[in-house]
Amino acid sequence: MRQAVDDFGVHLARVENRSAHTVRAYVGDVVSLLGHAAGVGCATPGDLDIGVLRGWLARRMAGGAARTSQARRAAAARTFTGWAHRAGLCASDVGAQLASPKAHRDLPSVLRAEQAAELVVTTADPHGARDRAVLELLYATGIRVSELCGLDTADVDEARRVVRVLGKGAKERAVPYGVPAQHALDDWLRHGRPRLAQPASGDALFLGARGGRLQQTVVRRIVAAAARAAGLPHTSPHDLRHSAATHLLDGGADLRAVQELLGHSSLSSTQIYTHVSTERLRAAFNQAHPRA
């Protein structure tokens, strides 16, 4: 079974272009599934059946697993059995019968527009030009922290105010940004970056203190520090992504356009922001309307 797991991981990474995070999660789930299967007498992936899959999920649920984790495990199991069937390891795709538990989705944490505006102009680090550009670009574009850290200088089209982003599944998209982000990027590229650049910096857009490509953990610290300095609740880069999407919809942006800007493969992932906007409207109504 170990070889099957290894081959499945290679398939996810090289053929399906899944992110490293997804590969780790799915491989971990399949290891757990096959461990359970071995415990009930399965010697090969071909011995799996729907009862084994359901029994594995039931055991995880009994252990207190969250519904979101269960939904991911079911997706991993279906992906594995589909691959195993195509690879000739299973006579049929038994996972095709496996339903996913509906995951409860909490509404994302979103800053108000004035809070986001205050945060992006607040820096609490000696590398002020870099941090300001990082904050402005995260909020202006709504890109993921991994996408921001992967940017090269050539990905910034200053004339059109567009940044080229390589997202999940190695899908490329162009995301526009506004004048404040342009000013912050200009300052960083002309004055800040040259002070940190080293021969080993390569083409990385954002650099760390030692001249290497800026790491995601540092970006998270930059955002959290700026939020503290502005007197705001704890804020992450993903909270800025949520805020950007919500404020776009609040401003009248089309849902499909927001989906494309965020790089969501499914419209359902973007639709949660319409719920956020509705909840904010409801809260304002309840607070202000005399007949609420």
Backbone torsions as a table, in degrees:
resi	resn	phi	psi	omega
1	MET	NA	-26.6	-178.1
2	ARG	-61.4	-40.4	-179.8
3	GLN	-64.8	-37.9	178.9
4	ALA	-62.5	-41.5	179.1
5	VAL	-63.3	-45.1	179.9
6	ASP	-61.6	-45.4	-179.5
7	ASP	-65.2	-36.8	178.0
8	PHE	-64.0	-42.4	178.4
9	GLY	-62.5	-40.4	177.9
10	VAL	-64.3	-41.8	179.4
11	HIS	-61.1	-45.2	-179.7
12	LEU	-59.7	-44.4	-174.8
13	ALA	-75.8	-43.7	-170.9
14	ARG	-94.0	-32.8	-176.6
15	VAL	-95.8	-46.8	-177.8
16	GLU	-90.4	-6.4	178.6
17	ASN	55.2	37.2	177.0
18	ARG	-71.1	153.1	178.9
19	SER	-68.1	159.9	179.1
20	ALA	-59.2	-37.0	179.7
21	HIS	-64.0	-45.2	-179.9
22	THR	-65.4	-41.1	179.0
23	VAL	-59.7	-46.9	179.5
24	ARG	-60.6	-44.3	-177.9
25	ALA	-65.0	-47.6	-177.8
26	TYR	-67.0	-42.0	178.9
27	VAL	-63.5	-41.7	177.4
28	GLY	-61.0	-40.7	178.4
29	ASP	-64.8	-41.4	-178.9
30	VAL	-68.7	-37.3	174.8
31	VAL	-59.2	-43.8	178.1
32	SER	-63.0	-44.2	179.5
33	LEU	-60.5	-48.1	-177.1
34	LEU	-69.4	-29.8	174.3
35	GLY	-64.8	-43.5	175.6
36	HIS	-62.7	-43.9	-178.7
37	ALA	-61.0	-41.8	178.6
38	ALA	-62.4	-34.6	-179.7
39	GLY	-69.3	-19.8	178.4
40	VAL	-108.0	16.2	170.6
41	GLY	101.8	8.0	178.4
42	CYS	-85.3	128.5	-178.3
43	ALA	-100.0	-24.6	-178.1
44	THR	-139.2	165.1	175.4
45	PRO	-58.3	-27.8	179.3
46	GLY	-66.5	-15.0	179.6
47	ASP	-86.3	-6.3	-179.4
48	LEU	-66.6	144.1	170.7
49	ASP	-140.6	174.8	-174.8
50	ILE	-63.1	-31.7	178.4
51	GLY	-63.7	-39.3	178.8
52	VAL	-65.8	-43.6	-179.9
53	LEU	-62.7	-46.0	-179.8
54	ARG	-66.6	-37.3	178.3
55	GLY	-64.1	-38.4	177.2
56	TRP	-62.9	-47.3	179.4
57	LEU	-64.3	-39.9	179.8
58	ALA	-63.3	-38.3	179.5
59	ARG	-65.8	-40.8	177.8
60	ARG	-65.1	-41.2	179.9
61	MET	-64.0	-40.6	178.8
62	ALA	-63.8	-26.2	178.6
63	GLY	-82.4	3.7	176.5
64	GLY	94.2	18.2	-179.0
65	ALA	-65.7	143.0	177.9
66	ALA	-72.1	154.3	-179.4
67	ARG	-63.7	-33.2	177.5
68	THR	-64.6	-40.1	177.9
69	SER	-66.1	-39.3	178.9
70	GLN	-64.8	-38.6	177.8
71	ALA	-63.6	-40.7	178.4
72	ARG	-66.6	-40.8	179.8
73	ARG	-62.3	-41.6	178.5
74	ALA	-63.2	-40.5	178.3
75	ALA	-64.3	-40.4	178.8
76	ALA	-64.1	-41.9	179.9
77	ALA	-63.9	-43.3	178.9
78	ARG	-64.7	-40.5	178.7
79	THR	-63.4	-41.3	-178.9
80	PHE	-66.9	-48.0	-177.4
81	THR	-68.0	-32.4	175.2
82	GLY	-64.3	-44.1	177.9
83	TRP	-64.5	-45.0	-177.3
84	ALA	-62.0	-37.5	177.9
85	HIS	-65.3	-45.6	179.7
86	ARG	-65.9	-30.1	180.0
87	ALA	-82.8	-2.1	178.5
88	GLY	83.2	13.4	-179.5
89	LEU	-88.1	-19.8	179.6
90	CYS	-131.1	142.9	-179.7
91	ALA	-69.5	-27.9	179.6
92	SER	-145.8	167.0	178.7
93	ASP	-92.9	88.0	-175.0
94	VAL	-69.1	-24.2	-178.5
95	GLY	-71.8	-16.0	-179.9
96	ALA	-61.8	-21.7	179.8
97	GLN	-87.8	-4.6	-172.9
98	LEU	-86.1	119.6	178.3
99	ALA	-87.1	151.6	177.6
100	SER	-94.5	136.2	170.9
101	PRO	-66.7	137.3	179.8
102	LYS	-68.2	125.2	-177.7
103	ALA	-82.5	133.0	173.6
104	HIS	-73.5	130.1	-177.6
105	ARG	-114.0	113.3	174.4
106	ASP	-72.6	146.8	175.6
107	LEU	-66.0	137.5	-177.5
108	PRO	-67.8	155.2	176.8
109	SER	-75.1	126.6	-174.8
110	VAL	-131.1	132.2	173.8
111	LEU	-79.8	152.3	168.9
112	ARG	-70.8	159.0	-176.6
113	ALA	-57.5	-41.8	-179.3
114	GLU	-70.0	-30.2	176.0
115	GLN	-68.7	-43.4	178.5
116	ALA	-62.5	-40.6	179.3
117	ALA	-63.2	-38.1	179.3
118	GLU	-70.0	-38.9	-177.6
119	LEU	-65.1	-43.8	-172.4
120	VAL	-70.8	-14.9	177.5
121	VAL	-102.2	6.3	-179.1
122	THR	-105.0	125.5	175.2
123	THR	-127.0	143.4	-179.3
124	ALA	-128.0	36.2	-175.3
125	ASP	-143.0	150.0	178.7
126	PRO	-58.5	-26.4	-179.1
127	HIS	-87.3	63.1	-172.9
128	GLY	-61.7	-43.1	-178.0
129	ALA	-63.7	-42.0	179.4
130	ARG	-65.7	-47.8	-175.9
131	ASP	-64.8	-38.9	178.7
132	ARG	-63.6	-42.7	179.0
133	ALA	-65.3	-40.1	178.0
134	VAL	-61.0	-48.6	-178.3
135	LEU	-64.1	-46.0	-179.3
136	GLU	-62.1	-42.9	-176.1
137	LEU	-71.1	-38.5	177.8
138	LEU	-59.8	-46.6	-177.0
139	TYR	-75.8	-36.1	-178.3
140	ALA	-66.9	-35.7	-172.7
141	THR	-106.7	-25.2	-175.4
142	GLY	71.1	18.8	-179.4
143	ILE	-74.1	158.9	178.8
144	ARG	-72.5	156.2	-179.4
145	VAL	-62.6	-36.0	178.7
146	SER	-65.4	-36.7	179.1
147	GLU	-68.7	-40.2	178.5
148	LEU	-61.8	-47.1	-178.1
149	CYS	-67.1	-23.1	179.7
150	GLY	-85.8	-3.6	-177.6
151	LEU	-69.0	142.4	170.7
152	ASP	-108.8	163.5	-179.4
153	THR	-59.9	-33.1	-179.4
154	ALA	-71.0	-12.9	179.6
155	ASP	-79.4	-9.8	-178.7
156	VAL	-97.4	116.5	175.9
157	ASP	-99.8	92.8	-174.7
158	GLU	-66.6	-33.5	-177.8
159	ALA	-65.5	-40.0	-178.1
160	ARG	-97.1	-5.8	-175.4
161	ARG	53.3	58.0	179.2
162	VAL	-135.6	140.6	175.4
163	VAL	-116.1	135.1	179.7
164	ARG	-91.1	122.5	-172.1
165	VAL	-117.8	136.0	173.9
166	LEU	-102.1	108.3	-173.6
167	GLY	-98.3	-158.5	-178.7
168	LYS	-63.0	144.7	-179.3
169	GLY	68.1	21.8	179.7
170	ALA	57.4	30.1	177.6
171	LYS	-89.0	129.9	-177.6
172	GLU	-97.8	140.9	176.7
173	ARG	-145.1	155.6	177.5
174	ALA	-104.7	128.8	-176.5
175	VAL	-123.6	125.2	179.6
176	PRO	-78.5	157.8	174.1
177	TYR	-139.5	164.2	-172.1
178	GLY	-96.6	-173.7	-176.3
179	VAL	-64.2	-44.3	178.7
180	PRO	-57.8	-42.3	177.9
181	ALA	-66.1	-36.9	177.8
182	GLN	-61.5	-44.4	178.9
183	HIS	-63.0	-41.9	-180.0
184	ALA	-65.8	-41.7	177.8
185	LEU	-65.2	-40.2	178.2
186	ASP	-58.7	-46.1	-179.0
187	ASP	-62.4	-42.7	-179.3
188	TRP	-66.2	-46.7	-175.8
189	LEU	-69.3	-33.6	-176.3
190	ARG	-90.3	-28.2	-174.3
191	HIS	-123.8	-41.6	-176.0
192	GLY	-79.8	-51.0	-175.2
193	ARG	-61.8	-42.4	-179.6
194	PRO	-58.4	-27.1	-179.7
195	ARG	-74.2	-26.1	-178.5
196	LEU	-100.4	-17.3	-173.5
197	ALA	-62.5	137.1	176.6
198	GLN	-127.1	166.2	177.4
199	PRO	-55.4	-30.7	-177.8
200	ALA	-86.9	1.4	-177.7
201	SER	-68.6	-27.0	-178.1
202	GLY	62.6	-142.4	-177.4
203	ASP	-100.4	10.1	-177.0
204	ALA	-55.4	132.8	-179.8
205	LEU	-69.0	-49.6	-178.8
206	PHE	-108.0	134.0	-174.8
207	LEU	-117.4	150.1	173.5
208	GLY	-84.2	-178.7	-175.5
209	ALA	-60.7	-27.4	-178.3
210	ARG	-99.2	8.2	175.8
211	GLY	93.2	-4.3	177.8
212	GLY	-83.6	173.4	178.5
213	ARG	-60.5	135.5	-178.8
214	LEU	-61.9	134.1	-177.5
215	GLN	-92.5	153.8	-177.8
216	GLN	-61.5	-36.4	179.5
217	THR	-62.5	-35.8	178.8
218	VAL	-68.6	-40.2	178.8
219	VAL	-62.0	-41.2	178.8
220	ARG	-62.5	-38.3	177.6
221	ARG	-67.2	-37.9	179.2
222	ILE	-60.6	-47.5	-177.9
223	VAL	-66.4	-45.1	-178.8
224	ALA	-63.5	-40.7	-179.9
225	ALA	-66.2	-39.9	178.5
226	ALA	-64.5	-38.5	178.5
227	ALA	-64.9	-43.3	178.0
228	ARG	-61.7	-45.2	-178.3
229	ALA	-63.5	-28.8	179.9
230	ALA	-90.0	1.1	-179.8
231	GLY	72.7	27.8	-177.9
232	LEU	-102.8	162.7	174.6
233	PRO	-60.5	163.8	177.3
234	HIS	-53.3	131.0	-176.6
235	THR	-131.3	138.6	178.3
236	SER	-112.6	166.6	173.6
237	PRO	-56.3	-35.0	-179.7
238	HIS	-70.6	-29.8	174.8
239	ASP	-64.3	-36.7	176.3
240	LEU	-66.2	-36.1	176.4
241	ARG	-63.3	-47.1	177.2
242	HIS	-58.7	-43.8	-177.9
243	SER	-63.5	-43.9	179.9
244	ALA	-59.2	-45.9	-178.6
245	ALA	-64.0	-44.2	-178.4
246	THR	-65.2	-41.7	-178.9
247	HIS	-69.2	-31.1	174.3
248	LEU	-63.2	-45.7	179.8
249	LEU	-68.0	-39.2	176.9
250	ASP	-59.4	-32.8	-178.7
251	GLY	-84.1	0.9	176.0
252	GLY	101.7	9.2	-179.9
253	ALA	-67.1	147.3	177.8
254	ASP	-71.5	139.8	-177.0
255	LEU	-59.8	-39.6	179.9
256	ARG	-65.4	-36.9	178.7
257	ALA	-65.8	-41.0	178.6
258	VAL	-65.3	-39.0	176.1
259	GLN	-57.2	-45.1	-179.0
260	GLU	-67.1	-40.9	179.8
261	LEU	-63.7	-39.7	-178.1
262	LEU	-79.3	-17.8	-178.5
263	GLY	78.3	28.7	177.0
264	HIS	-78.0	133.1	178.2
265	SER	-76.9	-25.3	-178.4
266	SER	-123.1	139.8	178.7
267	LEU	-64.6	-27.2	-179.1
268	SER	-62.4	-29.1	177.7
269	SER	-68.4	-30.3	-179.0
270	THR	-84.5	-27.3	-173.4
271	GLN	-64.9	-21.2	179.5
272	ILE	-60.0	-27.3	-179.3
273	TYR	-72.4	-22.7	174.1
274	THR	-69.3	-33.3	176.8
275	HIS	-67.5	-38.3	178.4
276	VAL	-61.0	-47.0	-179.9
277	SER	-61.6	-40.5	179.1
278	THR	-64.2	-42.2	180.0
279	GLU	-65.1	-38.5	177.9
280	ARG	-65.7	-39.3	177.5
281	LEU	-65.4	-41.3	179.7
282	ARG	-63.9	-42.1	179.7
283	ALA	-62.9	-41.8	178.7
284	ALA	-64.2	-40.1	178.8
285	PHE	-62.7	-48.9	-178.1
286	ASN	-62.3	-32.3	-178.1
287	GLN	-79.3	-35.3	-167.6
288	ALA	-109.8	-27.4	-172.2
289	HIS	-81.3	131.1	-178.1
290	PRO	-65.2	-18.2	179.7
291	ARG	-108.1	19.6	-178.3
292	ALA	-67.3	NA	NA
